[in-house]
Amino acid sequence: MAQRTLAVWSGKSYPLGATWDGEGVNFALFSENAQRVELCLFDPRGRRELQRINLRDRVDQVWHCYLPEARPGLLYGYRVYGPYAPEQGHRFNPYKLLLDPYAKAIDGTLRWSDAHFGYRIGHHKADLSFDRRNDAAGMPKCRVIDPAFTWGDDRPPRTPWHETIIYEVHVKGFTQRHPDVPPPLRGTYAGLTTAAVIDHFKRLGVTAVELMPVHAFLDDRYLIEKGLRNYWGYNSIGFFAPEARYSASGLVREFKTMVKTLHSAGIEVILDVVYNHTFEGNHLGPTLSFRGIDNRAYYRVLPNDARHYMDYTGCGNSLNMMHPRVLQLIMDSLRYWVQEMHVDGFRFDLAPALARELHEVDRLGAFFDIIHQDPVLSQVKLIAEPWDIGEGGYQVGNFPVGWAEWNGKYRDSIRAYWKGDGGMIGELATRLTGSSDLYAWSGRLPYASVNFVTCHDGFTLQDLVSYDHKHNEANQEDNRDGHNDNLSWNCGVEGPTDDVSIKSLRQQQKRNFLATLFFSQGIPMLLAGDEMGHTQGGNNNSYCQDNEVSWIDWDLSEHDRELINFVQRLVALRKNHPVFRRKRYFQGRSIRGFKDIVWLAPEGKEMTDQEWHHTFAPSLGVLLVGSALDEHDERHRPIRDDNMLLLLNAHHEAIPFRLPKDPLFSHWLVLLDTVDDSGWESEARYFLGGESSYPLAPRSLALFKAARPIKAHLV
């Protein structure tokens, strides 16, 4: 077949992409401004161009054909002819092989050369010049796939929002150094299906893995030249193709098998997706796909200078969300991952960029309207990263009903409080109770807030308590990249230390952060590796560190294992006590004779208005009244819980905290104290409410449950 010319039929304009129907393959490509389109077929290794097919049929700006003899596995790309007029926003160049935006698989790597640019690099007119070199030899190729897969009885877990616990995972970094994952499967989708990995997820008790970008992406030239790689993957070039570097088999069905296996373990799969820009960068970037297919249709160009792009992402370009075909591309991609790949939701990178219809962020932009009415996408988990770099781009709290958001204000508040900054208790109380100031006004509920202390972007938890300053020298940007204001505290020494007291304090601070996270209203998100002390050596922008800096080290110390056990206990407490995962906000009023929440000063009395405004006040107590829960389960049975007491002290000195009287029980049982993560579970300790003071240690958190005491364990 590779040596002869394939027959060509007219085909259809829908669906877009390359579609195998069991007999042949239909090809369809949108280009509004193209004058001619060629489909290019390659040998099985992608080295030789075997045939060029002129697509003569065009319907509704879609160029198409049908190859009755083509089969899955066929490698292809496009050449698109049209005006090369950058000043008008047109950058057609048929000498450049182009990837299909709807490709379901992309084979091979980009071998960088000047030939990948549509203009002559070094020419005195820069991108206004025109390059005639054929770059096909160094380009990846699209591959036709057979989508058939035996899903069997696979069902989405559909974990309710308020019961969700998210675990942010990098596919490669999580298993690359795992000793119990077979070497050929390390760093792959298949690696995430191994028994050791599934067991870790289940032991932790997480309900969803949020995978960092798995859409096909490429390595930036400047990184390759420095001996680095694009590790995070926030530079998509294909919105339908799973990234091939994470595949042990090279087959799309490996990703599907991963999803099916995780579902069998009761774990949802959420994808971190990047639809705001593409890998092609600014006007001086390479011509690899969208730019050469129809630059003016796919990208936002400046109204009075079409040579340059509007850039709301800091990555050089922004997809043109005002164009219906671009909206279709994104919607088709999202539906594909839900319907064909069975994923359970999405986290949208720099989501405000998707809402910009003119220039300002439009909260009710077309993209959100379309999502809201879509019968498929409106039923999955939708999470926004609610900021971009454009004007008015910080949009925390402003996304529509149906969306959750990464709550950056939660992160900053919790970090500042445990760092010891003063005047934080009012802000702390708001974040602990679900950030109603951000979400309640629009009718959203506490689980609109995705709470996190750390994520892939920034310090790990270990580094948050070990470094005052970023240490990004390995990125070879003179430590200029990454955030400067991390709200971190090194506990007295910058970086690693042998000082036992500092190491102990760091462990305690980590327990404080983790306990606060899991006892807050909203959705907790845990960064993979934080539960075992993963460090990046102070690098807070490891986007280019595809090495031991980022890969999780599974050679665990005793402290690491203790921290894993501690997180397991936190998750179990959260799951066992509905008062920590309420469906509605606290009312602060009497329900069945009891207030549902009471804020306490160290004297054991309810906080006064004046005390809320103290600039120091490092300690706070909160009584969560489970007997006043005004909620019902799915069978409309009333939900009840224990009364829980949470005490927090960010001060460097101990604070005696008088325990309040509970309306139903006389004593308080200590469930947890972060000053020591061992012993409290095996030795019950009870304190008399209204009379006893609890010695709340410096920089610690303690949790109590109202209970009837066992006399032998009274304190």
C-alpha positions as CSV (number, residue, x, y, z in Angstrom):
1,M,0.0,0.0,0.0
2,A,2.8,2.4,0.8
3,Q,4.2,2.1,-2.7
4,R,1.1,3.0,-4.7
5,T,-1.3,5.8,-5.0
6,L,-4.5,5.4,-2.9
7,A,-7.9,6.0,-4.4
8,V,-9.6,9.2,-3.4
9,W,-13.3,9.8,-3.0
10,S,-15.2,13.0,-2.1
11,G,-15.9,12.2,1.5
12,K,-17.8,14.4,3.9
13,S,-17.2,17.6,5.8
14,Y,-18.2,16.1,9.1
15,P,-16.8,15.0,11.5
16,L,-13.6,17.0,11.4
17,G,-10.3,15.1,11.7
18,A,-9.5,11.7,10.4
19,T,-12.3,9.2,11.0
20,W,-12.0,5.4,10.5
21,D,-15.4,4.0,9.7
22,G,-14.4,0.3,9.4
23,E,-14.0,0.5,5.6
24,G,-11.9,3.6,5.0
25,V,-10.9,7.0,6.4
26,N,-12.6,10.3,6.0
27,F,-10.5,13.5,6.3
28,A,-11.9,16.9,7.0
29,L,-10.1,20.1,7.8
30,F,-11.5,23.6,8.5
31,S,-9.8,26.6,7.0
32,E,-11.8,29.8,6.3
33,N,-9.1,31.7,4.3
34,A,-7.2,28.9,2.6
35,Q,-7.0,28.8,-1.2
36,R,-6.0,25.2,-1.5
37,V,-5.3,22.2,0.9
38,E,-3.2,19.1,0.4
39,L,-3.4,15.9,2.5
40,C,0.1,14.4,2.8
41,L,0.5,10.7,3.4
42,F,3.7,9.1,4.8
43,D,5.4,5.8,5.2
44,P,4.9,3.8,8.4
45,R,8.0,5.4,10.0
46,G,7.1,8.9,9.0
47,R,10.2,9.5,7.0
48,R,9.0,9.6,3.4
49,E,6.1,11.5,1.9
50,L,4.4,9.0,-0.3
51,Q,1.4,10.9,-1.7
52,R,-0.1,14.4,-1.8
53,I,-3.9,14.6,-2.3
54,N,-5.4,17.8,-3.4
55,L,-8.7,18.3,-1.5
56,R,-11.0,19.5,-4.2
57,D,-14.2,19.3,-2.1
58,R,-15.1,22.2,0.3
59,V,-18.3,22.6,2.2
60,D,-18.9,25.4,4.8
61,Q,-15.1,26.2,4.8
62,V,-14.2,22.5,5.5
63,W,-11.9,20.8,3.0
64,H,-12.5,17.0,2.8
65,C,-11.9,13.7,1.1
66,Y,-12.4,9.9,1.7
67,L,-9.7,7.2,1.2
68,P,-11.5,3.9,0.9
69,E,-8.2,1.9,1.1
70,A,-6.7,3.8,4.1
71,R,-6.5,2.0,7.5
72,P,-5.7,2.8,11.1
73,G,-2.0,3.5,11.6
74,L,-1.7,5.7,8.5
75,L,0.5,8.7,9.1
76,Y,-0.5,12.1,7.7
77,G,-0.3,15.8,7.8
78,Y,-1.5,18.8,5.8
79,R,-0.1,21.6,3.6
80,V,-2.3,24.6,3.3
81,Y,-2.0,27.3,0.6
82,G,-3.1,30.9,0.9
83,P,-1.7,34.4,1.3
84,Y,1.4,35.0,3.3
85,A,0.5,38.5,4.5
86,P,1.4,38.8,8.2
87,E,0.2,42.5,8.3
88,Q,-3.2,41.2,7.4
89,G,-3.0,38.2,9.9
90,H,-2.4,35.6,7.2
91,R,0.6,33.2,7.5
92,F,0.0,30.4,5.0
93,N,3.1,28.5,3.9
94,P,2.6,25.3,2.0
95,Y,6.3,24.3,2.6
96,K,5.4,23.6,6.2
97,L,3.8,20.3,7.1
98,L,0.9,20.9,9.5
99,L,-0.6,18.9,12.3
100,D,-4.4,18.2,12.1
101,P,-6.0,20.1,15.0
102,Y,-8.4,17.1,15.4
103,A,-5.6,14.4,15.3
104,K,-6.4,11.6,17.7
105,A,-2.8,10.5,17.9
106,I,0.5,12.3,17.1
107,D,3.7,10.2,16.5
108,G,7.3,11.3,16.7
109,T,9.1,14.3,18.2
110,L,9.8,17.7,16.8
111,R,13.4,17.9,15.6
112,W,14.1,21.6,15.8
113,S,15.5,23.5,12.9
114,D,15.0,26.9,11.3
115,A,12.9,25.2,8.7
116,H,9.9,25.0,11.1
117,F,9.4,28.8,10.9
118,G,7.3,30.3,8.2
119,Y,9.8,33.2,7.7
120,R,13.5,33.3,7.2
121,I,15.2,33.5,10.6
122,G,17.8,36.3,10.6
123,H,16.2,38.1,7.7
124,H,16.3,41.9,8.2
125,K,12.4,42.0,7.8
126,A,12.0,39.1,10.3
127,D,8.6,37.4,10.0
128,L,7.6,39.5,7.0
129,S,10.0,37.3,4.9
130,F,9.0,33.9,3.6
131,D,10.8,30.6,4.1
132,R,10.6,27.9,1.4
133,R,12.2,25.0,3.2
134,N,10.3,21.7,3.5
135,D,10.2,20.8,7.2
136,A,8.4,17.5,7.0
137,A,11.5,15.4,7.9
138,G,11.6,17.0,11.4
139,M,7.9,17.2,12.1
140,P,5.8,14.8,14.1
141,K,3.0,13.1,12.1
142,C,-0.7,12.6,12.8
143,R,-1.8,9.0,13.0
144,V,-5.2,7.5,12.1
145,I,-6.6,5.5,15.0
146,D,-9.1,2.7,15.5
147,P,-11.2,4.0,18.4
148,A,-12.6,0.6,19.3
149,F,-12.2,-0.3,23.0
150,T,-13.9,-2.7,25.3
151,W,-15.2,-0.5,28.1
152,G,-17.3,-3.3,29.6
153,D,-19.3,-2.1,32.6
154,D,-17.2,1.0,33.1
155,R,-19.2,3.6,34.9
156,P,-18.1,7.1,36.1
157,P,-17.8,7.1,39.9
158,R,-19.8,10.5,40.0
159,T,-18.5,11.4,43.4
160,P,-20.6,14.2,44.8
161,W,-18.8,17.5,44.8
162,H,-18.9,17.8,48.6
163,E,-17.3,14.4,49.1
164,T,-14.5,15.0,46.5
165,I,-10.8,14.9,47.5
166,I,-8.5,15.8,44.6
167,Y,-4.9,14.6,44.2
168,E,-2.9,16.6,41.7
169,V,-0.6,14.2,39.8
170,H,2.0,14.4,37.1
171,V,1.8,11.2,35.0
172,K,5.5,10.8,34.6
173,G,6.8,12.3,37.8
174,F,4.6,10.2,40.0
175,T,5.9,6.7,38.9
176,Q,9.3,7.4,37.3
177,R,11.2,6.5,40.4
178,H,8.6,4.1,42.0
179,P,10.4,0.8,42.8
180,D,7.2,-1.3,42.7
181,V,6.3,-0.1,39.2
182,P,7.9,-2.3,36.4
183,P,10.7,-0.2,34.7
184,P,9.0,-0.3,31.3
185,L,5.8,1.2,32.8
186,R,7.4,3.9,34.9
187,G,6.3,7.4,33.9
188,T,3.4,6.2,31.8
189,Y,-0.4,5.9,31.8
190,A,0.1,2.2,32.3
191,G,2.2,2.9,35.4
192,L,-0.7,4.6,37.1
193,T,-2.7,1.3,36.8
194,T,-0.2,-0.8,38.7
195,A,-1.2,-2.3,42.0
196,A,1.2,-0.3,44.0
197,V,0.0,3.0,42.7
198,I,-3.7,2.2,42.9
199,D,-3.1,1.0,46.5
200,H,-1.5,4.3,47.4
201,F,-4.5,6.2,46.0
202,K,-6.9,4.1,48.0
203,R,-4.9,4.1,51.2
204,L,-4.8,7.9,51.1
205,G,-8.5,8.0,50.4
206,V,-8.5,10.5,47.5
207,T,-11.5,10.3,45.3
208,A,-10.1,12.0,42.1
209,V,-6.7,12.3,40.4
210,E,-6.2,15.6,38.6
211,L,-3.7,14.9,35.9
212,M,-1.4,17.7,34.8
213,P,-1.6,18.2,31.0
214,V,-1.9,15.1,28.9
215,H,-2.9,16.8,25.6
216,A,-0.1,16.4,23.1
217,F,2.6,19.1,23.6
218,L,6.1,19.8,22.4
219,D,9.4,20.9,23.9
220,D,10.4,24.5,23.4
221,R,13.5,25.1,21.3
222,Y,15.2,27.3,23.9
223,L,14.7,24.5,26.5
224,I,16.2,21.9,24.3
225,E,19.2,24.1,23.6
226,K,19.8,24.4,27.3
227,G,19.5,20.6,27.9
228,L,16.0,21.0,29.5
229,R,12.5,19.9,28.6
230,N,8.9,21.0,28.9
231,Y,8.0,18.9,32.0
232,W,4.7,20.4,33.0
233,G,3.1,20.4,29.5
234,Y,1.2,23.7,29.5
235,N,1.9,24.2,25.8
236,S,-0.6,22.1,23.9
237,I,-0.4,21.4,20.1
238,G,-3.1,18.8,19.9
239,F,-6.4,18.9,21.9
240,F,-7.5,15.3,21.1
241,A,-4.3,13.3,21.2
242,P,-2.9,11.9,24.5
243,E,0.7,12.9,25.0
244,A,2.8,10.1,23.5
245,R,5.8,10.4,25.8
246,Y,3.6,9.1,28.7
247,S,2.6,5.9,26.7
248,A,4.4,2.6,27.2
249,S,2.6,1.1,24.3
250,G,2.2,4.0,21.9
251,L,-1.5,3.2,21.7
252,V,-4.4,5.4,22.6
253,R,-6.1,2.5,24.3
254,E,-3.5,2.7,27.1
255,F,-5.0,5.9,28.3
256,K,-8.5,4.4,28.2
257,T,-7.3,1.4,30.2
258,M,-5.9,3.8,32.8
259,V,-9.2,5.5,33.1
260,K,-11.1,2.2,33.3
261,T,-8.7,0.9,36.0
262,L,-9.0,4.1,38.1
263,H,-12.8,4.0,37.8
264,S,-12.8,0.4,39.0
265,A,-11.0,1.7,42.1
266,G,-13.7,4.3,42.6
267,I,-11.3,7.1,41.5
268,E,-12.3,9.9,39.1
269,V,-10.0,11.3,36.4
270,I,-9.9,15.0,36.0
271,L,-7.7,16.5,33.2
272,D,-5.8,19.8,33.5
273,V,-6.5,21.3,30.0
274,V,-4.9,24.2,28.2
275,Y,-7.3,25.8,25.7
276,N,-6.2,29.4,26.1
277,H,-3.1,29.3,23.9
278,T,-1.0,26.9,21.8
279,F,2.6,25.9,21.5
280,E,3.1,28.1,18.4
281,G,3.8,31.1,20.5
282,N,4.0,34.7,19.3
283,H,4.4,36.1,15.8
284,L,8.0,34.8,15.8
285,G,7.1,31.3,16.7
286,P,7.1,28.2,14.5
287,T,4.4,27.2,12.0
288,L,3.3,23.7,13.1
289,S,-0.5,23.6,12.9
290,F,-3.1,26.4,13.6
291,R,-0.9,29.2,12.3
292,G,-0.5,27.6,9.0
293,I,-4.0,26.3,8.7
294,D,-5.7,29.7,9.3
295,N,-3.9,32.1,11.5
296,R,-6.5,34.8,11.5
297,A,-9.3,32.4,12.4
298,Y,-7.6,30.5,15.2
299,Y,-5.8,33.3,17.0
300,R,-6.7,36.7,18.5
301,V,-4.8,39.3,16.5
302,L,-4.5,42.9,17.5
303,P,-7.4,44.9,15.9
304,N,-5.1,47.6,14.4
305,D,-2.0,45.4,13.9
306,A,-2.9,41.9,12.7
307,R,0.8,40.9,12.5
308,H,0.8,40.6,16.3
309,Y,-1.3,38.6,18.8
310,M,-3.3,39.5,21.8
311,D,-1.6,37.7,24.6
312,Y,-3.6,37.0,27.8
313,T,-1.5,34.1,28.8
314,G,2.1,35.2,28.7
315,C,2.7,32.4,26.2
316,G,2.6,34.6,23.0
317,N,-0.9,34.0,21.7
318,S,-4.5,33.5,22.7
319,L,-7.0,31.3,20.9
320,N,-9.8,33.2,19.2
321,M,-12.8,32.4,21.3
322,M,-14.9,34.8,19.2
323,H,-14.7,32.5,16.2
324,P,-17.4,29.8,16.1
325,R,-15.1,27.2,14.7
326,V,-12.6,27.7,17.5
327,L,-15.5,27.3,20.0
328,Q,-16.4,24.1,18.1
329,L,-12.9,22.8,18.3
330,I,-12.8,23.2,22.1
331,M,-16.3,21.8,22.7
332,D,-15.6,18.9,20.4
333,S,-12.3,18.2,22.3
334,L,-14.0,18.3,25.7
335,R,-16.9,16.0,24.5
336,Y,-14.3,13.6,23.0
337,W,-12.5,13.2,26.3
338,V,-15.7,12.6,28.2
339,Q,-17.5,10.4,25.7
340,E,-14.6,8.5,24.1
341,M,-12.0,8.6,26.9
342,H,-14.5,8.5,29.8
343,V,-12.8,11.3,31.9
344,D,-14.8,12.8,34.7
345,G,-14.0,16.5,34.5
346,F,-11.6,19.3,33.6
347,R,-9.5,21.9,35.3
348,F,-9.1,24.8,32.9
349,D,-5.7,26.5,32.8
350,L,-5.9,30.4,32.9
351,A,-9.7,30.1,32.5
352,P,-10.5,33.9,32.2
353,A,-8.7,33.9,28.8
354,L,-11.6,31.7,27.6
355,A,-14.1,34.4,28.7
356,R,-12.6,37.3,26.9
357,E,-15.0,38.1,24.1
358,L,-13.8,41.6,23.4
359,H,-11.1,42.6,25.8
360,E,-12.6,42.6,29.3
361,V,-13.4,39.3,31.0
362,D,-17.1,38.5,30.3
363,R,-18.5,36.3,33.0
364,L,-21.3,35.2,30.8
365,G,-19.2,34.8,27.6
366,A,-20.3,32.4,24.9
367,F,-18.0,29.7,26.1
368,F,-19.7,29.4,29.4
369,D,-23.1,29.7,27.9
370,I,-22.3,26.8,25.6
371,I,-20.9,24.7,28.5
372,H,-23.9,25.4,30.7
373,Q,-26.4,24.1,28.1
374,D,-24.4,21.2,26.9
375,P,-26.0,17.9,28.0
376,V,-22.7,16.2,28.3
377,L,-20.3,18.8,29.6
378,S,-22.7,20.4,32.1
379,Q,-22.7,17.0,34.0
380,V,-19.0,16.6,34.6
381,K,-16.7,18.4,37.1
382,L,-15.6,21.9,35.8
383,I,-12.8,23.6,37.7
384,A,-11.4,27.0,36.7
385,E,-7.9,28.4,37.4
386,P,-9.6,31.8,37.8
387,W,-6.8,34.1,36.7
388,D,-4.8,35.1,33.6
389,I,-2.3,37.9,33.0
390,G,-4.6,40.2,31.1
391,E,-6.3,43.3,32.4
392,G,-8.9,42.3,35.1
393,G,-7.6,38.8,34.9
394,Y,-7.9,37.9,38.6
395,Q,-11.4,36.5,38.6
396,V,-11.5,34.4,41.8
397,G,-15.2,34.1,42.8
398,N,-16.6,35.3,39.5
399,F,-17.2,32.1,37.6
400,P,-20.8,31.0,36.8
401,V,-22.9,28.4,38.7
402,G,-21.8,24.9,37.9
403,W,-18.1,25.8,38.2
404,A,-15.6,25.3,41.0
405,E,-12.4,27.3,41.3
406,W,-8.9,27.0,42.5
407,N,-9.1,29.4,45.5
408,G,-5.9,31.4,45.5
409,K,-7.1,33.4,48.4
410,Y,-7.4,30.3,50.5
411,R,-3.8,29.3,49.7
412,D,-2.5,32.8,50.6
413,S,-4.5,33.1,53.8
414,I,-3.6,29.8,55.2
415,R,0.1,30.3,54.4
416,A,0.1,33.7,55.9
417,Y,-1.6,32.5,59.1
418,W,0.7,29.6,59.8
419,K,3.7,31.8,58.8
420,G,2.8,33.9,61.8
421,D,1.5,37.0,60.1
422,G,-0.8,39.1,62.4
423,G,-4.3,40.2,61.8
424,M,-5.3,37.0,60.0
425,I,-8.0,35.4,62.1
426,G,-11.0,37.1,60.3
427,E,-9.6,36.1,56.9
428,L,-8.7,32.6,58.3
429,A,-12.3,32.1,59.6
430,T,-13.7,33.0,56.1
431,R,-11.5,30.6,54.3
432,L,-12.1,27.7,56.8
433,T,-15.8,28.0,56.3
434,G,-15.9,27.8,52.5
435,S,-15.2,31.4,51.4
436,S,-18.8,32.5,51.3
437,D,-17.6,36.0,50.5
438,L,-16.5,34.8,47.1
439,Y,-19.1,32.3,46.1
440,A,-22.4,32.7,48.0
441,W,-23.5,35.8,46.2
442,S,-23.9,34.0,42.9
443,G,-25.8,31.0,44.4
444,R,-22.8,28.7,44.5
445,L,-22.1,26.5,47.5
446,P,-19.0,25.7,49.6
447,Y,-17.7,23.2,47.2
448,A,-17.2,25.9,44.6
449,S,-14.0,26.5,46.5
450,V,-11.1,24.1,45.6
451,N,-8.9,24.6,48.6
452,F,-5.1,24.1,48.3
453,V,-2.0,25.1,50.1
454,T,0.4,23.9,47.4
455,C,0.1,22.9,43.8
456,H,2.5,22.1,40.9
457,D,3.2,25.8,40.4
458,G,5.2,26.9,43.4
459,F,6.9,25.3,46.5
460,T,6.0,21.8,47.5
461,L,4.8,21.5,51.1
462,Q,8.3,20.4,52.3
463,D,9.9,23.4,50.6
464,L,7.2,25.8,51.9
465,V,8.5,25.1,55.4
466,S,12.2,24.9,54.4
467,Y,12.9,28.0,52.3
468,D,12.3,31.7,52.6
469,H,13.4,32.3,49.0
470,K,13.1,30.5,45.7
471,H,16.1,28.6,44.3
472,N,15.5,28.2,40.6
473,E,19.1,28.3,39.4
474,A,18.6,24.9,37.7
475,N,16.2,26.6,35.3
476,Q,19.1,28.6,33.9
477,E,17.3,31.9,34.1
478,D,19.5,33.4,36.8
479,N,16.7,32.7,39.4
480,R,14.5,35.4,37.8
481,D,11.6,33.1,37.0
482,G,9.0,31.9,39.5
483,H,7.1,33.8,42.2
484,N,9.0,35.9,44.6
485,D,6.3,36.2,47.3
486,N,5.7,32.7,48.5
487,L,4.4,33.4,52.0
488,S,6.9,30.7,53.2
489,W,9.0,30.3,56.3
490,N,12.1,28.2,56.6
491,C,11.7,27.7,60.4
492,G,15.1,29.2,61.0
493,V,17.5,27.8,58.4
494,E,17.4,28.1,54.7
495,G,17.2,24.6,53.1
496,P,18.3,21.2,54.5
497,T,19.6,21.1,58.1
498,D,20.7,18.6,60.7
499,D,19.2,20.6,63.5
500,V,16.7,18.3,65.2
501,S,14.5,21.0,66.6
502,I,14.1,22.7,63.2
503,K,13.4,19.4,61.5
504,S,10.7,18.7,64.1
505,L,9.2,22.1,63.7
506,R,9.0,21.7,59.9
507,Q,7.2,18.4,60.4
508,Q,4.8,20.1,62.7
509,Q,4.1,22.9,60.3
510,K,3.4,20.5,57.5
511,R,0.9,18.7,59.8
512,N,-0.7,22.2,60.5
513,F,-1.1,22.9,56.8
514,L,-2.5,19.5,56.0
515,A,-5.0,19.4,59.0
516,T,-6.2,22.9,58.1
517,L,-6.8,21.8,54.5
518,F,-8.8,18.7,55.3
519,F,-10.8,20.4,58.1
520,S,-11.9,23.3,55.9
521,Q,-15.2,23.5,54.1
522,G,-14.8,23.1,50.3
523,I,-12.9,20.7,48.2
524,P,-9.4,19.8,49.4
525,M,-6.7,19.4,46.8
526,L,-3.5,17.7,47.8
527,L,-0.3,17.9,45.6
528,A,1.1,14.5,45.0
529,G,4.2,14.0,47.0
530,D,3.3,16.4,49.8
531,E,2.1,13.5,51.9
532,M,5.6,12.1,51.8
533,G,7.9,15.1,52.1
534,H,8.7,15.6,48.4
535,T,11.2,18.4,47.9
536,Q,12.3,20.3,44.8
537,G,15.3,21.8,46.6
538,G,13.5,25.2,46.7
539,N,12.7,25.3,43.0
540,N,9.2,26.9,42.8
541,N,8.9,26.8,39.0
542,S,10.0,23.3,38.0
543,Y,8.2,23.5,34.6
544,C,11.4,22.5,32.8
545,Q,12.9,20.0,35.3
546,D,12.1,16.6,33.8
547,N,14.5,14.9,36.2
548,E,15.0,14.0,39.9
549,V,14.2,17.6,40.9
550,S,10.5,17.0,40.0
551,W,10.1,13.2,40.1
552,I,8.8,11.9,43.4
553,D,11.3,10.0,45.4
554,W,9.7,6.8,46.8
555,D,12.7,6.0,49.1
556,L,10.8,7.0,52.2
557,S,12.2,7.9,55.6
558,E,10.4,7.1,58.8
559,H,9.2,10.7,59.0
560,D,7.8,10.4,55.4
561,R,5.9,7.2,56.4
562,E,4.5,8.9,59.5
563,L,3.3,11.8,57.4
564,I,1.5,9.5,55.0
565,N,-0.2,7.9,57.9
566,F,-1.2,11.3,59.3
567,V,-2.8,12.3,55.9
568,Q,-4.7,9.0,55.9
569,R,-6.1,9.8,59.4
570,L,-7.1,13.3,58.2
571,V,-8.9,12.0,55.2
572,A,-10.7,9.4,57.4
573,L,-11.8,12.1,59.8
574,R,-13.1,14.2,57.0
575,K,-15.0,11.3,55.4
576,N,-16.4,10.1,58.8
577,H,-17.6,13.6,59.8
578,P,-20.1,15.4,57.5
579,V,-19.6,18.6,59.5
580,F,-16.2,19.0,57.6
581,R,-17.8,18.7,54.2
582,R,-21.1,20.6,54.5
583,K,-23.3,21.1,51.4
584,R,-24.3,24.5,52.6
585,Y,-22.7,27.4,54.3
586,F,-22.9,27.9,58.1
587,Q,-25.7,30.1,59.1
588,G,-24.4,31.2,62.5
589,R,-27.9,31.0,63.9
590,S,-29.9,28.7,66.1
591,I,-31.0,25.4,64.4
592,R,-32.9,23.0,66.7
593,G,-31.8,25.1,69.6
594,F,-28.1,25.2,68.8
595,K,-25.9,27.5,66.7
596,D,-24.3,25.6,63.8
597,I,-21.0,27.3,64.4
598,V,-19.4,29.3,67.3
599,W,-16.1,31.1,67.2
600,L,-14.2,31.1,70.4
601,A,-11.4,33.1,72.0
602,P,-8.8,31.4,74.2
603,E,-10.9,32.3,77.3
604,G,-13.5,29.8,76.0
605,K,-16.1,32.5,75.3
606,E,-17.6,33.5,72.0
607,M,-15.6,36.0,70.0
608,T,-16.7,39.6,70.3
609,D,-16.7,42.0,67.4
610,Q,-13.8,43.9,68.9
611,E,-11.7,40.7,69.2
612,W,-12.1,39.9,65.5
613,H,-10.3,43.2,64.7
614,H,-7.3,42.6,66.9
615,T,-4.2,43.0,64.8
616,F,-2.4,40.3,66.7
617,A,-4.7,37.5,67.9
618,P,-2.8,34.4,66.7
619,S,-5.2,31.8,68.2
620,L,-8.7,30.9,67.3
621,G,-11.3,28.2,68.2
622,V,-14.2,27.0,66.2
623,L,-17.0,24.8,67.5
624,L,-18.7,22.9,64.6
625,V,-22.1,21.8,65.9
626,G,-22.8,18.5,64.1
627,S,-26.2,18.2,65.9
628,A,-27.3,21.4,64.1
629,L,-26.6,20.1,60.6
630,D,-29.6,21.2,58.5
631,E,-28.9,18.7,55.6
632,H,-30.2,15.5,54.2
633,D,-28.7,12.5,52.3
634,E,-29.7,11.3,48.9
635,R,-32.7,9.5,50.5
636,H,-33.7,12.7,52.3
637,R,-32.7,11.3,55.7
638,P,-31.4,14.0,58.1
639,I,-27.7,14.1,58.5
640,R,-26.3,14.3,62.0
641,D,-22.7,14.4,63.3
642,D,-20.7,14.8,66.5
643,N,-19.9,18.3,67.8
644,M,-16.3,19.0,66.8
645,L,-14.0,21.6,68.3
646,L,-11.0,22.9,66.3
647,L,-8.3,25.0,68.0
648,L,-5.5,26.8,66.1
649,N,-2.5,28.6,67.4
650,A,0.1,30.2,65.1
651,H,1.9,31.9,67.9
652,H,5.5,31.0,69.0
653,E,4.3,30.5,72.5
654,A,1.8,28.1,74.1
655,I,-1.7,29.4,74.7
656,P,-4.0,27.8,77.4
657,F,-7.4,27.4,75.7
658,R,-10.4,27.0,78.0
659,L,-12.7,24.4,76.4
660,P,-16.3,25.4,76.1
661,K,-19.3,23.6,77.5
662,D,-20.9,21.4,75.0
663,P,-24.7,21.5,74.9
664,L,-25.0,17.7,75.0
665,F,-21.8,16.2,76.5
666,S,-19.7,17.1,79.4
667,H,-16.2,16.3,78.1
668,W,-14.0,16.7,75.0
669,L,-12.0,13.9,73.6
670,V,-8.7,14.8,71.9
671,L,-8.8,13.3,68.3
672,L,-5.7,15.0,67.0
673,D,-2.9,17.3,68.0
674,T,-0.3,18.4,65.4
675,V,2.4,18.9,68.0
676,D,2.7,15.1,68.0
677,D,1.2,12.8,65.3
678,S,1.6,9.7,67.4
679,G,0.1,8.5,70.7
680,W,-3.1,10.4,70.7
681,E,-4.9,7.7,68.8
682,S,-4.0,4.9,71.2
683,E,-4.4,6.8,74.5
684,A,-7.7,8.6,74.9
685,R,-7.6,11.9,76.7
686,Y,-10.7,13.7,77.9
687,F,-11.1,17.3,79.1
688,L,-14.0,18.7,81.1
689,G,-15.9,21.4,79.1
690,G,-16.3,24.7,80.8
691,E,-13.6,24.0,83.4
692,S,-10.5,22.5,81.8
693,S,-7.9,24.5,79.8
694,Y,-6.1,22.7,77.0
695,P,-2.3,23.5,76.7
696,L,-2.4,24.5,73.0
697,A,1.3,24.2,72.0
698,P,3.1,26.8,70.0
699,R,2.3,26.6,66.3
700,S,-0.2,23.8,66.6
701,L,-3.7,22.6,65.8
702,A,-5.9,20.4,67.9
703,L,-9.2,18.7,67.2
704,F,-11.7,17.5,69.8
705,K,-15.0,15.6,69.8
706,A,-17.7,16.0,72.3
707,A,-18.1,12.7,74.1
708,R,-18.9,10.8,77.3
709,P,-15.6,10.0,79.0
710,I,-14.1,6.8,80.1
711,K,-13.1,7.6,83.7
712,A,-9.7,5.9,83.4
713,H,-8.7,8.4,80.7
714,L,-9.8,11.6,82.3
715,V,-7.2,14.4,82.3
